[in-house]
Amino acid sequence: MVLRAFPRPRETACAEKEAPVFDAAVLSVQADIPAHFVWPEEEKPKPDAQEELVVPLIDLGQLLSGDAAAASAVTRSVASACERHGFFQVVNHGIDAQLLAEAHRCADVFFRMPLPEKQRAQRRPGESCGYASSFTGRFASKLPWKETLSIRFSPTLAGGGGGGVVRSYLITTLGEEFRQFGEVYQSYCEAMSKLSLEIMELLGLSLGVDRRHFCEFFADNDSIMRLNYYPRCLKPELTLGTGPHCDPTSLTILFQDHVQGLQVFADSRWRTIRPTHNAFVVNIGDTFMALSNGRYKSCLHRAVVNSETPRKSLAFFLCPANHRVVRPPAELVDAEHPRVYPDFTWPTLLQFTQKHYRADMKTLDAFTAWILRPPADFIFGS
């Protein structure tokens, strides 16, 4: 019997002997980078990665304008980008600029709080939501130089889109004084959920399937919003804000501040996507790559840090509802395009990335091998 081993994430128990503490207020002014945050030489950022990756700037207004020629040009541009590397930007998206500014302001306030106060929302082992300082509870090495606050959102959860599941979470976790935060991020998630369905309509058109197919599939989405904060680092050449990975989710809608840091591995080298004012960066995740039967790419990307200015971003990770079966529409499967990935559900893939495998460029392939394994044919490395 052949035993195939995949690396298991270093969970809390593995790191108990020397658990590092990521306190941004301390480490951002510290010249010596603790060893846990130093990345291997071959993965450290290099200066040549500052070259810009030019991605399409998609005007969503053209898609909805009723102009068939303009809509056709937009869908062709999206299809080309998604077949190549899975990244594009959207403008004229209709999201209120004041809401975007408030969302960034609230993130600033939260991440400037003392560490013990942020830890009131501490992410528990095995969970995907809550506050995490560099994921020190999950991994023991190659730790990212960042803090995050992740919040679950679904328009169909009890207290969901209309009732305020995000608002309730923040008030319950952090206290009544965070009611305004809750209002802001509740509105932000509702806007992102609506925008994601518009983008799904665009993706359906670009793939040549019914324009409502993916909208209906994701209408009851069970998604995650994440606030990312990357403190300045006095030796940014030694570490990474986020290590190289492909998003296991379906679609990521990222709102960056003015500080660049997002890099994509395209055409065999790392390149930067520079921030564009009031534009969202959109990228395909592993789950949508499976839904497209491998036609659209979930691309390797990472975040770098700098020695001058902290960086923040807001990420909305669109995910299907737990009961939805991830399976490409019939139009995308034929003799020339046989099925690439088996049926699965999002919770199964999420559990795989949380408990068995640290997300990277091979996550979906590793996951496919895992769910197709014969009984007792797999072990995971320590």
ZALOKE-520549 format. One record per residue (C-alpha): residue number from 1; residue in one letter; x, z negated, y. Coordinates in pm, whole numbers, plus 50000, padded with zeros to 5 digits. Example, Ala and Ser with C-alpha at 12.3 -4.5 7.8 and 13.67 -1.06 7.14 Angstrom:
// residues 2
- rolum kevo c1 c3 c2
- 1 A 51230 49220 49550
- 2 S 51367 49286 49894
This chain:
// residues 382
- rolum kevo c1 c3 c2
- 1 M 50000 50000 50000
- 2 V 50135 50098 50338
- 3 L 50129 49829 50604
- 4 R 50135 49954 50962
- 5 A 50220 49700 51227
- 6 F 50117 49703 51590
- 7 P 50249 49448 51839
- 8 R 50015 49159 51904
- 9 P 49994 49034 52263
- 10 R 50184 48713 52316
- 11 E 49894 48469 52344
- 12 T 49897 48124 52500
- 13 A 50026 47954 52187
- 14 C 50333 48177 52185
- 15 A 50425 48085 52540
- 16 E 50360 47711 52535
- 17 K 50725 47618 52496
- 18 E 50823 47762 52834
- 19 A 50510 47877 53012
- 20 P 50602 48030 53349
- 21 V 50396 47958 53658
- 22 F 50320 48240 53899
- 23 D 50267 48080 54237
- 24 A 50271 48364 54489
- 25 A 50344 48131 54783
- 26 V 50667 48021 54613
- 27 L 50784 48336 54436
- 28 S 50731 48570 54732
- 29 V 51016 48395 54917
- 30 Q 51237 48332 54614
- 31 A 51551 48545 54578
- 32 D 51602 48478 54208
- 33 I 51337 48643 53991
- 34 P 51252 48434 53682
- 35 A 51343 48614 53359
- 36 H 50979 48638 53246
- 37 F 50912 48882 53531
- 38 V 51219 49103 53482
- 39 W 51133 49429 53307
- 40 P 51359 49624 53066
- 41 E 51599 49865 53232
- 42 E 51418 50175 53108
- 43 E 51088 50057 53259
- 44 K 51212 49936 53598
- 45 P 51098 50143 53899
- 46 K 51338 50408 54025
- 47 P 51361 50547 54381
- 48 D 51273 50903 54273
- 49 A 50922 50781 54178
- 50 Q 50837 50781 54550
- 51 E 50767 51155 54528
- 52 E 50398 51210 54598
- 53 L 50150 51324 54333
- 54 V 49902 51540 54518
- 55 V 49557 51498 54365
- 56 P 49231 51671 54466
- 57 L 49038 51517 54756
- 58 I 48678 51553 54640
- 59 D 48402 51563 54901
- 60 L 48099 51418 54724
- 61 G 47879 51540 55007
- 62 Q 47945 51897 54893
- 63 L 47820 51815 54544
- 64 L 47494 51676 54680
- 65 S 47448 51931 54960
- 66 G 47257 52186 54756
- 67 D 47524 52449 54825
- 68 A 47587 52598 54480
- 69 A 47917 52761 54573
- 70 A 48056 52440 54724
- 71 A 47941 52235 54422
- 72 S 48104 52485 54186
- 73 A 48435 52461 54371
- 74 V 48423 52080 54353
- 75 T 48354 52077 53978
- 76 R 48637 52323 53909
- 77 S 48880 52109 54106
- 78 V 48776 51795 53918
- 79 A 48800 51968 53581
- 80 S 49152 52089 53655
- 81 A 49270 51742 53759
- 82 C 49106 51567 53463
- 83 E 49252 51810 53211
- 84 R 49599 51757 53359
- 85 H 49626 51386 53442
- 86 G 49280 51239 53503
- 87 F 49325 51137 53870
- 88 F 49144 51248 54185
- 89 Q 49021 51094 54512
- 90 V 48669 51095 54658
- 91 V 48564 51097 55023
- 92 N 48227 51130 55197
- 93 H 48104 50884 54937
- 94 G 47851 50703 55152
- 95 I 47995 50351 55105
- 96 D 47966 50150 55427
- 97 A 48305 50108 55597
- 98 Q 48214 49755 55708
- 99 L 48146 49654 55347
- 100 L 48486 49788 55245
- 101 A 48657 49597 55524
- 102 E 48476 49275 55432
- 103 A 48567 49315 55066
- 104 H 48935 49337 55157
- 105 R 48909 49048 55405
- 106 C 48754 48821 55141
- 107 A 49030 48915 54898
- 108 D 49287 48812 55158
- 109 V 49117 48476 55205
- 110 F 49096 48408 54831
- 111 F 49454 48496 54743
- 112 R 49593 48294 55034
- 113 M 49436 47979 54896
- 114 P 49665 47723 54727
- 115 L 49713 47789 54356
- 116 P 49511 47485 54236
- 117 E 49208 47606 54434
- 118 K 49228 47956 54287
- 119 Q 49262 47805 53942
- 120 R 48909 47670 53964
- 121 A 48814 48019 53847
- 122 Q 49086 48025 53581
- 123 R 49041 48293 53318
- 124 R 49001 48136 52973
- 125 P 49194 48263 52670
- 126 G 49015 48554 52506
- 127 E 48797 48627 52810
- 128 S 48821 48926 53043
- 129 C 48690 48762 53362
- 130 G 48817 48491 53595
- 131 Y 49138 48424 53788
- 132 A 49471 48516 53630
- 133 S 49815 48458 53782
- 134 S 50037 48722 53623
- 135 F 49856 48685 53286
- 136 T 50095 48402 53202
- 137 G 49845 48273 52946
- 138 R 49849 48597 52747
- 139 F 50207 48723 52755
- 140 A 50551 48564 52741
- 141 S 50765 48852 52874
- 142 K 50739 49157 53100
- 143 L 50495 48966 53317
- 144 P 50335 49160 53604
- 145 W 50404 49051 53963
- 146 K 50041 48998 54060
- 147 E 49730 48785 54071
- 148 T 49380 48900 53982
- 149 L 49021 48783 54001
- 150 S 48790 48967 53759
- 151 I 48410 48951 53770
- 152 R 48155 49093 53530
- 153 F 47876 49311 53669
- 154 S 47578 49488 53520
- 155 P 47254 49601 53686
- 156 T 47068 49483 53376
- 157 L 47224 49138 53325
- 158 A 47000 48838 53392
- 159 G 47037 48798 53765
- 160 G 47198 49143 53775
- 161 G 47175 49412 54040
- 162 G 46871 49266 54212
- 163 G 46925 48898 54127
- 164 G 47291 48858 54211
- 165 V 47499 48799 53896
- 166 V 47823 48838 54094
- 167 R 47703 48608 54371
- 168 S 47592 48348 54115
- 169 Y 47926 48363 53933
- 170 L 48131 48303 54247
- 171 I 47911 48019 54370
- 172 T 47903 47852 54028
- 173 T 48277 47891 53974
- 174 L 48419 47826 54321
- 175 G 48144 47638 54503
- 176 E 47869 47686 54758
- 177 E 48123 47764 55029
- 178 F 48185 48097 54853
- 179 R 47827 48218 54897
- 180 Q 47938 48477 55153
- 181 F 48204 48602 54911
- 182 G 47930 48632 54653
- 183 E 47712 48833 54889
- 184 V 47997 49070 54975
- 185 Y 48108 49136 54619
- 186 Q 47751 49156 54489
- 187 S 47689 49437 54740
- 188 Y 48024 49596 54660
- 189 C 47954 49606 54285
- 190 E 47607 49749 54337
- 191 A 47757 50022 54558
- 192 M 48030 50093 54301
- 193 S 47780 50116 54016
- 194 K 47577 50370 54214
- 195 L 47889 50566 54309
- 196 S 48013 50568 53949
- 197 L 47689 50731 53833
- 198 E 47730 51001 54099
- 199 I 48083 51062 53973
- 200 M 47951 51074 53616
- 201 E 47710 51346 53725
- 202 L 48007 51537 53864
- 203 L 48205 51488 53541
- 204 G 47911 51607 53332
- 205 L 47884 51924 53540
- 206 S 48258 51984 53516
- 207 L 48244 51957 53136
- 208 G 47945 52190 53110
- 209 V 47699 51935 52971
- 210 D 47365 51829 53113
- 211 R 47431 51673 53454
- 212 R 47222 51368 53364
- 213 H 47384 51300 53026
- 214 F 47658 51060 53136
- 215 C 47446 50915 53417
- 216 E 47189 50805 53162
- 217 F 47458 50680 52923
- 218 F 47603 50452 53194
- 219 A 47281 50357 53375
- 220 D 47286 50011 53211
- 221 N 47663 49976 53243
- 222 D 47838 49646 53171
- 223 S 48136 49669 53402
- 224 I 48417 49467 53558
- 225 M 48525 49436 53920
- 226 R 48881 49317 53977
- 227 L 49058 49201 54291
- 228 N 49431 49272 54264
- 229 Y 49693 49104 54478
- 230 Y 50062 49200 54463
- 231 P 50276 48954 54664
- 232 R 50595 49077 54821
- 233 C 50901 49047 54596
- 234 L 51254 49009 54730
- 235 K 51390 49208 54434
- 236 P 51120 49469 54366
- 237 E 51360 49687 54168
- 238 L 51353 49430 53885
- 239 T 50981 49397 53823
- 240 L 50644 49573 53823
- 241 G 50312 49476 53975
- 242 T 50134 49625 53676
- 243 G 50315 49765 53376
- 244 P 50265 50118 53242
- 245 H 49923 50148 53080
- 246 C 49614 50362 53038
- 247 D 49286 50198 53130
- 248 P 49082 50129 52813
- 249 T 48762 50141 53020
- 250 S 48561 50456 53102
- 251 L 48627 50514 53470
- 252 T 48825 50329 53737
- 253 I 48728 50344 54104
- 254 L 49013 50200 54308
- 255 F 49007 50112 54677
- 256 Q 49363 50059 54803
- 257 D 49477 49904 55127
- 258 H 49736 50086 55342
- 259 V 50033 49976 55129
- 260 Q 50137 50226 54864
- 261 G 50218 50113 54512
- 262 L 50009 50316 54265
- 263 Q 50223 50547 54051
- 264 V 50115 50796 53784
- 265 F 50323 50945 53502
- 266 A 50252 51316 53541
- 267 D 50466 51620 53454
- 268 S 50709 51391 53268
- 269 R 50796 51171 53567
- 270 W 50658 50889 53779
- 271 R 50501 50988 54111
- 272 T 50310 50803 54382
- 273 I 49949 50842 54498
- 274 R 49957 50749 54863
- 275 P 49660 50563 55014
- 276 T 49408 50778 55203
- 277 H 49192 50606 55463
- 278 N 48846 50514 55324
- 279 A 48903 50722 55008
- 280 F 48862 50597 54652
- 281 V 49113 50684 54382
- 282 V 48929 50768 54061
- 283 N 49084 50794 53717
- 284 I 48962 50863 53366
- 285 G 48992 50578 53114
- 286 D 49034 50583 52738
- 287 T 48663 50538 52667
- 288 F 48567 50845 52871
- 289 M 48852 51040 52713
- 290 A 48675 50971 52383
- 291 L 48338 51069 52535
- 292 S 48490 51400 52649
- 293 N 48627 51457 52296
- 294 G 48980 51444 52432
- 295 R 48930 51721 52689
- 296 Y 48988 51487 52984
- 297 K 49300 51273 52997
- 298 S 49348 50902 53039
- 299 C 49688 50899 53206
- 300 L 49968 50644 53211
- 301 H 49997 50463 53544
- 302 R 50148 50148 53694
- 303 A 50183 49954 54020
- 304 V 50511 49877 54197
- 305 V 50578 49605 54454
- 306 N 50795 49589 54765
- 307 S 51004 49336 54956
- 308 E 50819 49359 55287
- 309 T 50442 49357 55255
- 310 P 50190 49226 55001
- 311 R 49949 49485 54861
- 312 K 49589 49446 54751
- 313 S 49335 49671 54584
- 314 L 48979 49652 54456
- 315 A 48914 49806 54115
- 316 F 48575 49874 53961
- 317 F 48603 49945 53588
- 318 L 48294 50128 53464
- 319 C 48211 50041 53103
- 320 P 47911 50131 52885
- 321 A 47656 49871 52783
- 322 N 47753 49683 52469
- 323 H 47500 49858 52247
- 324 R 47599 50211 52349
- 325 V 47784 50414 52085
- 326 V 48078 50605 52232
- 327 R 48032 50955 52096
- 328 P 48086 51292 52271
- 329 P 47780 51508 52339
- 330 A 47723 51788 52089
- 331 E 47821 52054 52345
- 332 L 48181 51929 52339
- 333 V 48225 51948 51961
- 334 D 48275 52282 51785
- 335 A 48513 52462 51550
- 336 E 48779 52487 51820
- 337 H 48721 52128 51935
- 338 P 48661 51906 51629
- 339 R 48601 51535 51677
- 340 V 48915 51361 51800
- 341 Y 48801 50997 51788
- 342 P 48549 50813 51569
- 343 D 48235 50643 51700
- 344 F 48289 50298 51849
- 345 T 48141 50052 52096
- 346 W 48307 49923 52411
- 347 P 48314 49555 52299
- 348 T 48514 49656 51991
- 349 L 48777 49834 52200
- 350 L 48785 49548 52451
- 351 Q 48838 49295 52172
- 352 F 49122 49510 52037
- 353 T 49303 49508 52372
- 354 Q 49241 49136 52429
- 355 K 49341 49007 52087
- 356 H 49556 49263 51908
- 357 Y 49722 49516 52134
- 358 R 49874 49515 52483
- 359 A 49727 49824 52654
- 360 D 49970 50115 52690
- 361 M 49968 50494 52664
- 362 K 49888 50482 52292
- 363 T 49601 50232 52299
- 364 L 49327 50474 52192
- 365 D 49538 50619 51909
- 366 A 49626 50270 51788
- 367 F 49264 50162 51813
- 368 T 49146 50469 51619
- 369 A 49392 50393 51339
- 370 W 49277 50030 51341
- 371 I 48904 50098 51308
- 372 L 48963 50364 51039
- 373 R 49192 50137 50837
- 374 P 49113 50071 50473
- 375 P 49037 49703 50399
- 376 A 49349 49484 50399
- 377 D 49567 49780 50496
- 378 F 49673 49656 50837
- 379 I 49881 49375 50968
- 380 F 49980 49303 51326
- 381 G 50332 49215 51428
- 382 S 50402 48878 51586
